[in-house]
Structure formats: structure tokens, C-alpha cells
């Protein structure tokens, strides 16, 4: 029987970052994962976007979250040697330009207001036209805005690299988890040939099947995303309600949608046509379809994640419910949970109240 300090369920973005942090803090870890089946992490575009919604609001606590994210992703790149001899297109974290279409007069009014607000000064840069990306001024008379501090996380590179890193340390078990296999004896957990002092659930949307978490107020959302090959190179994030995000090898991600009444992993047949029509209607681009992927976002009804100790299972914790902003939020909440577990620092009530 192999003994570890922490058994982590799920090697998505959150589970990967948590395992990395704990190992760097001197803890022994074992991660159990089912090859990311249905995971939003595997298909996510990894966008970190400071400005969201029709009203052009700053993402809540954006500057605080983004600082944590940049620091942790760059640390992982250095540790894994991904910052040596590679172009920026192969890095886990990269800052990119964003050109966002101003779609109508109402949004143009919001933009005028935002330009007068101090906190927006470092984010919104003036432009009098769409830079050629959204057609001519007759099609889009309100122009576009350049949005600074936009970034992309290569989620597939992150998951693949962290999987290899964990395997090198004999810290990963690839298995289809059934919760009945997790046993508690004398305040320690066992799974297969692993004994662990503490257990952390990071299994994303599959938590709705977890007997200790299934009562949490999740609000799951299916999301679909296309991988496409634009007819001409794209060097920035283009945003117009949908978005096109360059992958750096001639391909791009085109997305996305929120489907609230269907959480199956079945792709919706009409989605590629809708996305492609939106692309050609709003931009000057056409693209070839390469793949159509589906994932389930673990969103929550109160729009706050679930982070902390479980009240119904001793020595067990949860880090889940990060929704569509997982790449931005996960580094911050991973740090908070590690400080709580290892240093007994208190967690905010807004993220523990449901546990």
C-alpha cells in the first residue's frame, strides 16, 4: 500500500494546478483521472478576458486573479522546461491582442462611459475602425475597441504536460472512478493501492454523481467549440458575441455557446453552421471546419466556486464550480485552498457556505 498526503480526484485544470502546488510545497500527492471524459478543461479555449458582456464590464476581481494566473502558469512553464527554445505559440500562457466589435449604438454608449472610468484606462485602447477584421464601416458603423491584458492558456498543452509530469513522479492513476471504491478507515482514505491522509474532489461537472457533493447548487452548461482553419492567418482574439481565438499553427478555436437545458455530451448538429455563419457575417473571414467538440462547464447558481472542507466527510475537501473562467480563477483558489489546508488560514464564507 502506497501512502500519500493528498488524493486528488480529477486532473482537469484545477486538479492539475492543485497537484502541482501541493508537490511544490513538499506534499505527496496521487491524482485519479478518467482521461478527462466530458471535461470542459480538455476542450476549453483557455481565454482570459478582462472585459465581458454587452455592457463591457470588467471581469470581477480581474487584476487580482490575472496576476495569480500569470505567475503560476509561468512558474509551471519554467519548471517543465516549456519556456526554453519554444515559440510563444507552444507556451502554456501567452498574452494576445484582442479586437472587439462594438455591435450597436447602445454598446457604443457603454463604451463612452467606460472610457471615462479610471479602472478601464489600462484595458481599453481607442480605435476608429475595425482594423479590417470586421469588414467596412458601413457594415459595422460603431467600430471596434482594442482590449489589453487579454491572454490564452493552452489547456491541452497544460493537461498533457502536467499528466507527464505527474506520471514521472508516480503520482497519477488513470482509472474510471466509482465512488464506492473510495474507503475511509481510521480517518484515512484508500483507493486501489493508495492510502491518503486527505481527499480533494476536483472532478468538474461529474461531481453531480458524487454522493458527498451531489446536493451542491451546480448550474451546468454544455459548451460547444469548433477547431477551424481560417483562410488567412489570424494574430489576435476577435470578439463579437462569438469569438475566434488563434492557436498559432494556422488553426483557431471558434466558439462558443451555453446550452442550459441539455447536459449530454452529444454535439448539436446545427452548431457548426451557426458558428460559421456568425463568423462570415461579422468578420471578413471564412474557415474550414476541422473538429467539433463538446464539454460541460461546472457553473454554479450563485456564480461562486465551492472551495473548502466538506461538512459531511472528515478530511475531505472540494475545489469546483469555476464555470467558464476556470483558467483565470483556478490559480487564485488553488493558492487559497493550499493555505487553508497547510496553514489553517480561513476561507471566505462565500465559497464555503454550501459545503
C-alpha contacts under 8 A as a table, 3 or more apart, distances in Angstrom:
res1	aa1	res2	aa2	distance
1	X	193	X	4.96
1	X	194	X	5.80
1	X	195	X	6.67
2	X	193	X	6.08
2	X	194	X	4.89
2	X	195	X	5.99
3	X	194	X	5.83
3	X	195	X	4.58
3	X	196	X	5.76
4	X	7	X	7.14
4	X	27	X	7.97
4	X	28	X	5.03
4	X	29	X	5.62
4	X	30	X	6.83
4	X	194	X	7.29
4	X	195	X	6.19
4	X	196	X	4.87
4	X	197	X	6.76
5	X	27	X	6.15
5	X	28	X	5.11
5	X	29	X	5.99
5	X	196	X	5.33
5	X	197	X	5.03
5	X	198	X	6.18
6	X	27	X	7.56
6	X	28	X	6.45
6	X	29	X	4.87
6	X	30	X	6.44
6	X	196	X	5.46
6	X	197	X	6.07
6	X	198	X	4.88
6	X	199	X	5.68
6	X	200	X	7.18
7	X	29	X	5.96
7	X	30	X	4.99
7	X	31	X	5.92
7	X	32	X	7.58
7	X	196	X	5.71
7	X	197	X	7.85
7	X	198	X	6.30
7	X	199	X	4.82
7	X	200	X	6.23
8	X	11	X	7.89
8	X	15	X	6.76
8	X	19	X	7.38
8	X	29	X	7.33
8	X	30	X	6.18
8	X	31	X	4.64
8	X	32	X	6.25
8	X	199	X	6.00
8	X	200	X	4.81
8	X	201	X	6.02
8	X	202	X	6.85
9	X	15	X	7.27
9	X	31	X	5.88
9	X	32	X	5.01
9	X	33	X	6.41
9	X	199	X	7.79
9	X	200	X	6.24
9	X	201	X	4.93
9	X	202	X	5.48
9	X	203	X	5.85
10	X	15	X	5.45
10	X	16	X	7.96
10	X	31	X	6.62
10	X	32	X	5.76
10	X	33	X	4.82
10	X	34	X	7.59
10	X	36	X	7.77
10	X	201	X	6.95
10	X	202	X	5.03
10	X	203	X	4.44
10	X	204	X	7.54
11	X	14	X	7.11
11	X	15	X	4.51
11	X	16	X	5.06
11	X	31	X	6.60
11	X	32	X	6.99
11	X	33	X	5.52
11	X	36	X	7.16
11	X	159	X	7.49
11	X	163	X	7.80
11	X	202	X	7.48
11	X	203	X	7.54
12	X	15	X	5.24
12	X	16	X	5.86
12	X	36	X	6.63
12	X	39	X	7.11
12	X	41	X	5.56
12	X	42	X	7.38
12	X	159	X	6.78
12	X	202	X	7.58
12	X	203	X	7.35
12	X	204	X	7.70
13	X	16	X	5.27
13	X	17	X	6.20
13	X	41	X	5.87
13	X	155	X	7.28
13	X	158	X	7.63
13	X	159	X	6.84
13	X	326	X	7.30
13	X	327	X	7.09
13	X	330	X	7.38
14	X	17	X	5.32
14	X	18	X	6.04
14	X	202	X	6.50
14	X	319	X	7.44
14	X	320	X	7.77
14	X	326	X	7.46
14	X	330	X	5.64
14	X	331	X	7.84
14	X	334	X	7.32
15	X	18	X	5.09
15	X	19	X	6.03
15	X	31	X	7.75
15	X	202	X	5.48
15	X	203	X	7.73
16	X	19	X	5.25
16	X	20	X	6.17
16	X	159	X	7.06
16	X	162	X	6.33
16	X	163	X	7.87
17	X	20	X	5.07
17	X	21	X	6.09
17	X	330	X	7.53
17	X	331	X	6.88
17	X	334	X	6.95
18	X	21	X	5.15
18	X	22	X	6.16
18	X	334	X	5.55
18	X	338	X	7.85
19	X	22	X	5.27
19	X	23	X	6.14
19	X	29	X	6.52
19	X	30	X	7.94
19	X	31	X	7.35
20	X	23	X	5.31
20	X	24	X	6.17
20	X	162	X	7.95
21	X	24	X	5.17
21	X	25	X	6.22
21	X	334	X	7.64
21	X	335	X	7.66
21	X	338	X	7.68
22	X	25	X	4.96
22	X	26	X	6.51
22	X	27	X	5.30
22	X	28	X	7.42
22	X	29	X	7.31
22	X	338	X	7.03
23	X	26	X	5.15
23	X	27	X	4.89
23	X	28	X	6.03
23	X	29	X	6.66
24	X	27	X	7.26
29	X	171	X	5.95
30	X	170	X	7.74
30	X	171	X	4.38
30	X	172	X	5.53
30	X	173	X	7.28
30	X	194	X	7.91
31	X	171	X	6.01
31	X	172	X	4.71
31	X	173	X	6.10
32	X	172	X	5.94
32	X	173	X	4.81
32	X	174	X	5.97
32	X	175	X	6.51
32	X	177	X	7.63
33	X	36	X	6.68
33	X	172	X	7.59
33	X	173	X	6.45
33	X	174	X	5.17
33	X	175	X	5.87
33	X	176	X	7.11
33	X	177	X	7.52
34	X	37	X	6.13
34	X	174	X	5.65
34	X	175	X	5.07
34	X	176	X	4.91
34	X	177	X	6.95
35	X	174	X	6.68
35	X	175	X	7.84
36	X	39	X	5.07
36	X	41	X	7.70
36	X	42	X	6.57
38	X	265	X	6.64
38	X	294	X	7.25
38	X	295	X	5.21
38	X	296	X	6.37
39	X	42	X	5.66
39	X	43	X	7.28
39	X	204	X	7.00
39	X	205	X	7.46
39	X	295	X	5.43
39	X	296	X	6.22
39	X	297	X	7.76
40	X	43	X	5.55
40	X	44	X	5.70
40	X	204	X	7.95
40	X	223	X	7.80
40	X	294	X	7.66
40	X	295	X	4.34
40	X	296	X	5.24
40	X	297	X	5.52
41	X	44	X	5.29
41	X	155	X	6.46
41	X	156	X	7.90
41	X	295	X	7.81
42	X	155	X	6.44
42	X	156	X	5.93
42	X	159	X	7.58
42	X	295	X	7.75
43	X	155	X	7.72
43	X	156	X	7.65
43	X	225	X	7.29
43	X	293	X	6.41
43	X	294	X	6.88
43	X	295	X	6.34
44	X	155	X	6.68
44	X	225	X	7.76
44	X	295	X	7.84
45	X	152	X	7.33
45	X	153	X	7.36
45	X	154	X	7.22
45	X	155	X	7.10
45	X	245	X	7.41
45	X	253	X	6.57
46	X	152	X	5.25
46	X	153	X	4.54
46	X	154	X	6.11
46	X	155	X	5.95
46	X	327	X	5.87
47	X	150	X	7.68
47	X	151	X	6.10
47	X	152	X	4.67
47	X	153	X	6.43
47	X	325	X	7.83
47	X	327	X	7.24
48	X	66	X	7.88
48	X	150	X	5.75
48	X	151	X	4.97
48	X	152	X	5.83
48	X	153	X	7.61
48	X	325	X	7.36
48	X	327	X	6.88
48	X	328	X	5.82
49	X	52	X	7.01
49	X	59	X	7.49
49	X	149	X	7.56
49	X	150	X	5.15
49	X	151	X	6.79
50	X	58	X	5.57
50	X	59	X	5.34
50	X	62	X	6.23
50	X	123	X	7.53
50	X	147	X	7.83
50	X	148	X	7.92
50	X	149	X	6.77
50	X	150	X	6.37
51	X	56	X	5.51
51	X	57	X	5.48
51	X	58	X	4.71
51	X	59	X	5.83
51	X	147	X	7.53
52	X	55	X	7.53
52	X	56	X	5.33
52	X	57	X	5.47
52	X	58	X	6.43
52	X	59	X	6.33
53	X	56	X	5.37
53	X	57	X	6.38
54	X	57	X	7.91
54	X	107	X	6.38
55	X	107	X	6.36
55	X	110	X	5.75
55	X	111	X	7.74
56	X	107	X	7.82
56	X	110	X	6.90
56	X	111	X	6.92
56	X	114	X	7.63
58	X	62	X	6.91
58	X	120	X	7.70
59	X	62	X	5.21
61	X	64	X	5.55
61	X	65	X	6.17
62	X	65	X	5.21
62	X	66	X	5.84
63	X	66	X	5.24
63	X	67	X	6.14
64	X	67	X	5.47
64	X	68	X	6.66
65	X	68	X	5.35
65	X	69	X	6.21
65	X	328	X	6.20
65	X	329	X	6.06
65	X	331	X	7.67
65	X	332	X	5.98
66	X	69	X	4.89
66	X	70	X	6.01
66	X	328	X	6.14
67	X	70	X	5.34
67	X	71	X	6.22
68	X	71	X	5.28
68	X	72	X	6.20
68	X	331	X	5.92
68	X	332	X	5.66
69	X	72	X	5.37
69	X	73	X	6.06
69	X	327	X	7.51
69	X	328	X	5.97
69	X	329	X	7.47
69	X	330	X	7.67
69	X	331	X	5.23
69	X	332	X	6.92
70	X	73	X	5.39
70	X	74	X	6.03
70	X	93	X	7.27
71	X	74	X	5.41
71	X	75	X	6.16
72	X	75	X	5.01
72	X	76	X	6.26
72	X	331	X	6.53
73	X	76	X	5.13
73	X	77	X	6.25
73	X	92	X	6.74
73	X	93	X	6.10
74	X	77	X	4.97
74	X	78	X	6.27
74	X	92	X	7.84
74	X	93	X	6.92
75	X	78	X	5.19
75	X	79	X	6.17
76	X	79	X	5.04
76	X	80	X	5.97
77	X	80	X	5.28
77	X	81	X	5.88
77	X	82	X	4.72
77	X	83	X	5.57
77	X	91	X	7.17
77	X	92	X	6.71
78	X	81	X	5.11
78	X	82	X	6.17
78	X	83	X	5.70
78	X	84	X	7.95
79	X	82	X	7.75
80	X	161	X	7.57
80	X	165	X	7.67
81	X	84	X	5.73
82	X	85	X	7.91
82	X	86	X	6.86
82	X	90	X	7.72
82	X	91	X	6.20
82	X	92	X	7.75
83	X	86	X	6.27
83	X	91	X	6.73
86	X	89	X	7.82
86	X	90	X	6.20
86	X	91	X	7.26
87	X	90	X	5.74
87	X	91	X	7.13
88	X	91	X	5.24
88	X	94	X	6.63
89	X	94	X	7.76
89	X	247	X	6.99
89	X	248	X	5.23
89	X	249	X	7.60
90	X	157	X	7.88
91	X	94	X	6.62
91	X	154	X	7.19
91	X	157	X	7.90
92	X	153	X	5.39
92	X	154	X	4.88
92	X	155	X	7.24
92	X	157	X	6.26
92	X	158	X	5.95
93	X	151	X	7.08
93	X	152	X	5.89
93	X	153	X	4.62
93	X	154	X	6.49
94	X	151	X	5.59
94	X	152	X	5.56
94	X	153	X	6.68
95	X	149	X	6.82
95	X	150	X	5.85
95	X	151	X	4.07
95	X	152	X	6.34
96	X	149	X	7.70
96	X	150	X	5.73
96	X	151	X	5.32
96	X	152	X	7.05
96	X	235	X	7.97
96	X	236	X	5.93
96	X	237	X	6.98
97	X	146	X	7.37
97	X	147	X	6.98
97	X	148	X	6.60
97	X	149	X	7.94
97	X	150	X	6.46
97	X	151	X	7.99
97	X	235	X	7.62
97	X	236	X	4.91
97	X	237	X	6.21
98	X	146	X	5.69
98	X	147	X	5.21
98	X	148	X	6.86
98	X	150	X	6.50
98	X	236	X	5.48
98	X	237	X	4.55
98	X	238	X	5.95
98	X	239	X	7.34
99	X	130	X	7.56
99	X	144	X	6.45
99	X	145	X	5.77
99	X	146	X	4.70
99	X	147	X	6.32
99	X	236	X	7.12
99	X	237	X	6.32
99	X	238	X	5.21
99	X	239	X	6.37
100	X	144	X	5.32
100	X	145	X	5.28
100	X	146	X	6.31
100	X	147	X	7.07
100	X	238	X	5.96
100	X	239	X	4.63
100	X	240	X	5.95
101	X	130	X	7.02
101	X	134	X	7.28
101	X	140	X	7.99
101	X	142	X	7.99
101	X	143	X	6.29
101	X	144	X	4.25
101	X	145	X	6.55
101	X	238	X	7.89
101	X	239	X	6.23
101	X	240	X	5.07
102	X	107	X	6.19
102	X	108	X	6.22
102	X	140	X	7.77
102	X	142	X	5.64
102	X	143	X	5.75
102	X	144	X	5.10
102	X	145	X	7.11
102	X	240	X	7.46
103	X	107	X	6.54
103	X	108	X	7.72
103	X	140	X	6.95
103	X	142	X	6.72
103	X	143	X	7.96
103	X	240	X	7.21
104	X	107	X	5.47
104	X	108	X	6.31
104	X	142	X	6.52
105	X	108	X	4.92
105	X	109	X	6.30
105	X	142	X	7.06
106	X	109	X	5.20
106	X	110	X	6.57
107	X	110	X	5.02
107	X	111	X	6.20
108	X	111	X	4.97
108	X	112	X	6.29
108	X	142	X	6.58
109	X	112	X	5.13
109	X	113	X	6.45
110	X	113	X	5.11
110	X	114	X	6.20
111	X	114	X	5.02
111	X	115	X	6.22
112	X	115	X	5.34
112	X	116	X	6.93
113	X	116	X	5.47
113	X	117	X	6.92
114	X	117	X	5.21
114	X	120	X	6.25
115	X	118	X	7.82
115	X	120	X	6.43
115	X	121	X	6.64
115	X	124	X	7.12
116	X	120	X	7.87
116	X	121	X	7.96
117	X	120	X	5.70
117	X	121	X	6.95
118	X	121	X	5.45
119	X	122	X	7.14
120	X	123	X	5.22
120	X	124	X	6.13
121	X	124	X	6.02
121	X	125	X	7.83
122	X	125	X	7.77
122	X	148	X	7.00
123	X	147	X	5.46
123	X	148	X	4.69
123	X	149	X	6.57
124	X	145	X	6.70
124	X	146	X	5.99
124	X	147	X	5.04
124	X	148	X	6.38
125	X	145	X	6.29
125	X	146	X	5.10
125	X	147	X	6.36
125	X	148	X	7.35
126	X	145	X	5.98
126	X	146	X	6.60
127	X	130	X	7.35
127	X	143	X	7.39
127	X	144	X	6.40
127	X	145	X	5.63
127	X	146	X	6.82
128	X	143	X	6.02
128	X	144	X	7.13
129	X	132	X	7.64
129	X	137	X	6.99
129	X	142	X	7.82
129	X	143	X	4.56
129	X	144	X	5.92
130	X	133	X	5.84
130	X	134	X	5.53
130	X	135	X	7.16
130	X	136	X	7.57
130	X	137	X	7.82
130	X	143	X	5.11
130	X	144	X	4.83
130	X	145	X	7.61
131	X	134	X	7.34
131	X	144	X	7.88
132	X	135	X	5.64
132	X	136	X	7.02
132	X	284	X	7.54
133	X	238	X	7.77
133	X	283	X	5.63
133	X	284	X	5.86
133	X	285	X	7.83
134	X	140	X	7.26
134	X	282	X	5.74
134	X	283	X	4.04
134	X	284	X	5.69
135	X	139	X	6.52
135	X	140	X	7.22
135	X	282	X	7.36
135	X	283	X	5.81
135	X	284	X	5.35
136	X	139	X	5.60
136	X	140	X	6.49
136	X	141	X	7.97
137	X	140	X	5.02
137	X	141	X	4.67
137	X	142	X	7.60
137	X	143	X	6.89
138	X	141	X	5.51
140	X	143	X	5.89
147	X	150	X	6.77
153	X	158	X	7.89
153	X	327	X	6.80
154	X	157	X	5.37
154	X	158	X	6.16
155	X	158	X	4.93
155	X	159	X	6.05
156	X	159	X	5.20
156	X	160	X	5.99
157	X	160	X	5.17
157	X	161	X	5.87
158	X	161	X	5.30
158	X	162	X	5.94
159	X	162	X	5.23
159	X	163	X	5.89
160	X	163	X	5.10
160	X	164	X	6.34
161	X	164	X	5.23
161	X	165	X	6.13
162	X	165	X	4.83
162	X	166	X	6.01
163	X	166	X	5.24
163	X	167	X	6.12
163	X	172	X	7.42
164	X	167	X	5.03
164	X	168	X	6.18
165	X	168	X	5.27
165	X	169	X	6.75
166	X	169	X	5.16
166	X	170	X	6.28
166	X	171	X	4.96
166	X	172	X	5.69
167	X	170	X	4.86
167	X	171	X	5.69
167	X	172	X	5.50
168	X	171	X	7.53
177	X	181	X	7.50
178	X	181	X	5.75
178	X	182	X	7.75
179	X	182	X	5.50
179	X	210	X	6.81
179	X	211	X	7.61
180	X	183	X	7.19
181	X	190	X	7.96
181	X	191	X	5.95
181	X	192	X	7.34
182	X	189	X	6.64
182	X	190	X	5.80
182	X	191	X	5.13
183	X	189	X	5.53
183	X	190	X	5.18
183	X	191	X	6.67
184	X	187	X	6.20
184	X	188	X	5.55
184	X	189	X	4.58
184	X	190	X	6.45
185	X	188	X	5.34
185	X	189	X	6.36
185	X	190	X	7.72
187	X	197	X	7.26
187	X	314	X	6.98
187	X	315	X	7.09
188	X	195	X	6.77
188	X	196	X	5.71
188	X	197	X	4.84
188	X	198	X	6.75
188	X	315	X	7.81
189	X	195	X	5.59
189	X	196	X	5.04
189	X	197	X	6.32
189	X	198	X	6.85
189	X	199	X	7.00
190	X	193	X	7.14
190	X	194	X	5.43
190	X	195	X	4.42
190	X	196	X	6.22
191	X	194	X	5.19
191	X	195	X	6.68
196	X	199	X	6.92
197	X	315	X	7.28
198	X	315	X	5.09
198	X	316	X	5.75
198	X	317	X	7.86
199	X	315	X	6.48
199	X	316	X	4.62
199	X	317	X	6.16
200	X	316	X	5.71
200	X	317	X	4.59
200	X	318	X	5.46
200	X	319	X	7.24
201	X	207	X	7.94
201	X	316	X	7.80
201	X	317	X	6.25
201	X	318	X	4.81
201	X	319	X	6.31
201	X	320	X	7.59
202	X	318	X	6.37
202	X	319	X	5.36
202	X	320	X	5.66
203	X	206	X	5.71
203	X	207	X	5.82
203	X	320	X	7.31
204	X	207	X	5.96
204	X	297	X	7.47
204	X	298	X	5.50
204	X	320	X	5.92
204	X	321	X	6.92
205	X	208	X	6.28
205	X	220	X	6.93
205	X	296	X	6.29
205	X	297	X	6.43
205	X	298	X	4.67
206	X	209	X	5.79
206	X	210	X	7.20
207	X	210	X	4.84
207	X	213	X	6.02
207	X	214	X	6.23
208	X	213	X	6.56
208	X	214	X	4.41
208	X	215	X	7.65
208	X	216	X	7.93
208	X	218	X	7.78
209	X	213	X	7.67
209	X	214	X	5.83
210	X	213	X	5.22
210	X	214	X	5.38
211	X	214	X	5.67
212	X	215	X	7.66
212	X	312	X	6.80
212	X	313	X	7.35
213	X	216	X	5.64
216	X	354	X	6.54
216	X	355	X	7.51
217	X	300	X	5.95
217	X	301	X	5.81
217	X	302	X	7.87
217	X	354	X	7.92
218	X	298	X	6.69
218	X	299	X	5.88
218	X	300	X	4.20
218	X	301	X	5.87
218	X	321	X	7.13
219	X	260	X	7.92
219	X	298	X	6.89
219	X	299	X	5.06
219	X	300	X	4.62
219	X	301	X	5.33
220	X	260	X	6.71
220	X	263	X	6.93
220	X	296	X	6.61
220	X	297	X	5.72
220	X	298	X	5.21
220	X	299	X	5.25
220	X	300	X	7.10
221	X	258	X	5.68
221	X	259	X	5.41
221	X	260	X	4.92
221	X	261	X	7.93
221	X	262	X	7.75
221	X	263	X	6.49
221	X	296	X	5.69
221	X	297	X	5.15
221	X	298	X	7.00
221	X	299	X	6.76
222	X	257	X	7.70
222	X	258	X	5.78
222	X	259	X	4.90
222	X	260	X	6.53
222	X	262	X	6.77
222	X	263	X	5.39
222	X	264	X	7.51
222	X	265	X	7.76
222	X	294	X	7.06
222	X	295	X	5.89
222	X	296	X	4.45
222	X	297	X	6.09
223	X	256	X	6.36
223	X	257	X	5.30
223	X	258	X	5.27
223	X	259	X	6.41
223	X	294	X	5.84
223	X	295	X	5.47
223	X	296	X	6.02
223	X	297	X	6.86
224	X	255	X	6.77
224	X	256	X	5.66
224	X	257	X	5.92
224	X	258	X	7.79
224	X	267	X	7.31
224	X	271	X	7.72
224	X	292	X	7.16
224	X	293	X	5.72
224	X	294	X	4.62
224	X	295	X	6.59
225	X	253	X	6.77
225	X	254	X	5.87
225	X	255	X	4.73
225	X	256	X	5.32
225	X	257	X	7.69
225	X	292	X	6.02
225	X	293	X	5.43
225	X	294	X	6.58
226	X	253	X	5.66
226	X	254	X	5.01
226	X	255	X	6.29
226	X	272	X	7.08
226	X	289	X	7.15
226	X	290	X	7.36
226	X	291	X	5.69
226	X	292	X	4.62
226	X	293	X	6.26
227	X	251	X	6.84
227	X	252	X	5.76
227	X	253	X	4.66
227	X	254	X	6.23
227	X	289	X	6.46
227	X	290	X	5.37
227	X	291	X	5.11
227	X	292	X	6.50
228	X	251	X	5.60
228	X	252	X	5.37
228	X	253	X	6.18
228	X	254	X	6.87
228	X	287	X	6.00
228	X	288	X	5.41
228	X	289	X	4.59
228	X	290	X	5.08
228	X	291	X	7.03
229	X	250	X	6.08
229	X	251	X	4.47
229	X	252	X	6.13
229	X	287	X	5.24
229	X	288	X	5.01
229	X	289	X	6.59
229	X	290	X	6.98
230	X	233	X	6.58
230	X	234	X	7.49
230	X	250	X	7.19
230	X	251	X	6.69
230	X	252	X	7.14
230	X	285	X	6.70
230	X	286	X	5.88
230	X	287	X	3.99
230	X	288	X	6.33
231	X	285	X	6.72
231	X	286	X	5.81
231	X	287	X	5.44
231	X	288	X	7.51
232	X	285	X	7.42
233	X	250	X	6.23
234	X	237	X	7.98
234	X	246	X	6.02
234	X	250	X	7.90
234	X	252	X	7.99
235	X	246	X	6.41
235	X	248	X	7.78
236	X	245	X	6.74
236	X	246	X	6.41
237	X	243	X	6.98
237	X	244	X	5.77
237	X	245	X	4.72
237	X	246	X	6.64
238	X	243	X	5.42
238	X	244	X	5.17
238	X	245	X	6.66
239	X	242	X	6.00
239	X	243	X	4.32
239	X	244	X	6.64
240	X	243	X	6.08
240	X	282	X	7.20
242	X	254	X	7.46
242	X	255	X	5.68
242	X	256	X	6.10
242	X	275	X	7.71
242	X	278	X	7.40
242	X	279	X	7.88
243	X	254	X	5.87
243	X	255	X	5.63
243	X	256	X	7.23
244	X	252	X	6.49
244	X	253	X	5.68
244	X	254	X	4.64
244	X	255	X	6.75
245	X	252	X	5.35
245	X	253	X	5.08
245	X	254	X	6.53
246	X	250	X	7.61
246	X	251	X	6.34
246	X	252	X	4.20
246	X	253	X	6.40
247	X	250	X	7.02
247	X	251	X	5.53
247	X	252	X	4.94
247	X	253	X	7.01
248	X	251	X	6.57
248	X	252	X	7.48
254	X	275	X	7.18
255	X	275	X	6.98
259	X	262	X	6.06
259	X	263	X	7.44
260	X	263	X	7.06
263	X	296	X	6.69
265	X	294	X	6.09
265	X	295	X	6.73
265	X	296	X	7.58
266	X	294	X	7.29
267	X	271	X	7.92
267	X	292	X	7.50
267	X	293	X	7.17
267	X	294	X	6.17
268	X	271	X	5.63
269	X	272	X	7.10
270	X	273	X	5.59
270	X	274	X	6.34
271	X	274	X	5.11
271	X	275	X	6.10
272	X	275	X	5.20
272	X	276	X	5.99
272	X	289	X	7.90
272	X	292	X	7.34
273	X	276	X	5.21
273	X	277	X	6.04
274	X	277	X	5.20
274	X	278	X	6.15
275	X	278	X	5.06
275	X	279	X	6.19
276	X	279	X	5.01
276	X	280	X	6.31
276	X	286	X	7.59
276	X	287	X	7.50
277	X	280	X	5.28
277	X	281	X	5.92
278	X	281	X	5.12
278	X	282	X	6.08
279	X	282	X	5.56
279	X	283	X	5.72
279	X	285	X	6.71
279	X	286	X	7.05
280	X	283	X	5.40
280	X	284	X	6.23
280	X	285	X	5.62
280	X	286	X	5.75
281	X	284	X	7.80
289	X	292	X	7.94
297	X	323	X	5.22
297	X	324	X	6.20
298	X	320	X	7.20
298	X	321	X	4.92
298	X	322	X	6.42
298	X	323	X	4.88
298	X	324	X	7.86
299	X	303	X	6.85
299	X	305	X	7.97
299	X	321	X	5.11
299	X	322	X	6.15
299	X	323	X	3.99
299	X	324	X	7.19
300	X	303	X	5.13
300	X	304	X	6.48
300	X	305	X	6.95
300	X	321	X	5.73
300	X	322	X	7.86
300	X	323	X	7.15
301	X	304	X	7.88
304	X	321	X	7.03
304	X	322	X	7.26
304	X	350	X	7.19
304	X	351	X	6.25
305	X	319	X	7.35
305	X	320	X	5.86
305	X	321	X	4.41
305	X	322	X	5.24
305	X	351	X	5.76
306	X	318	X	6.45
306	X	319	X	5.70
306	X	320	X	5.28
306	X	321	X	5.74
306	X	351	X	5.15
306	X	352	X	6.14
306	X	354	X	7.16
306	X	355	X	7.10
307	X	317	X	7.42
307	X	318	X	5.40
307	X	319	X	4.64
307	X	320	X	6.67
307	X	333	X	7.44
307	X	337	X	6.91
307	X	351	X	5.40
307	X	352	X	5.68
307	X	355	X	7.89
308	X	317	X	5.38
308	X	318	X	5.57
308	X	319	X	6.84
308	X	337	X	6.56
308	X	340	X	7.94
308	X	347	X	7.16
308	X	351	X	7.38
308	X	352	X	5.57
308	X	355	X	7.12
309	X	315	X	7.23
309	X	316	X	5.84
309	X	317	X	4.20
309	X	318	X	6.41
309	X	352	X	7.58
309	X	355	X	6.84
310	X	313	X	5.62
310	X	314	X	6.99
310	X	315	X	7.74
310	X	316	X	5.71
310	X	317	X	5.36
310	X	318	X	6.86
310	X	355	X	5.17
311	X	314	X	7.17
311	X	355	X	5.95
313	X	316	X	5.74
319	X	333	X	7.87
319	X	334	X	7.81
319	X	337	X	7.92
322	X	325	X	6.12
322	X	326	X	5.01
322	X	329	X	6.77
322	X	330	X	7.21
323	X	326	X	6.03
325	X	328	X	5.46
325	X	329	X	6.06
326	X	329	X	5.13
326	X	330	X	5.37
327	X	330	X	5.82
327	X	331	X	7.56
328	X	331	X	7.00
329	X	332	X	5.66
329	X	333	X	6.44
330	X	333	X	5.32
330	X	334	X	5.83
331	X	334	X	5.18
331	X	335	X	6.30
332	X	335	X	5.32
332	X	336	X	6.42
333	X	336	X	4.87
333	X	337	X	6.07
334	X	337	X	5.25
334	X	338	X	6.16
335	X	338	X	5.22
335	X	339	X	6.21
336	X	339	X	5.24
336	X	340	X	6.22
336	X	347	X	7.18
337	X	340	X	4.97
337	X	341	X	6.12
337	X	347	X	7.69
338	X	341	X	5.18
338	X	342	X	5.88
338	X	343	X	7.77
339	X	342	X	5.35
339	X	343	X	5.12
339	X	344	X	6.52
339	X	345	X	5.76
340	X	343	X	5.53
340	X	344	X	4.44
340	X	345	X	4.37
340	X	346	X	5.98
340	X	347	X	6.78
341	X	344	X	5.62
341	X	345	X	7.58
347	X	351	X	7.39
347	X	352	X	7.07
348	X	351	X	5.90
348	X	352	X	6.76
349	X	352	X	5.12
349	X	353	X	5.52
350	X	353	X	5.89
351	X	354	X	7.41
352	X	355	X	5.47
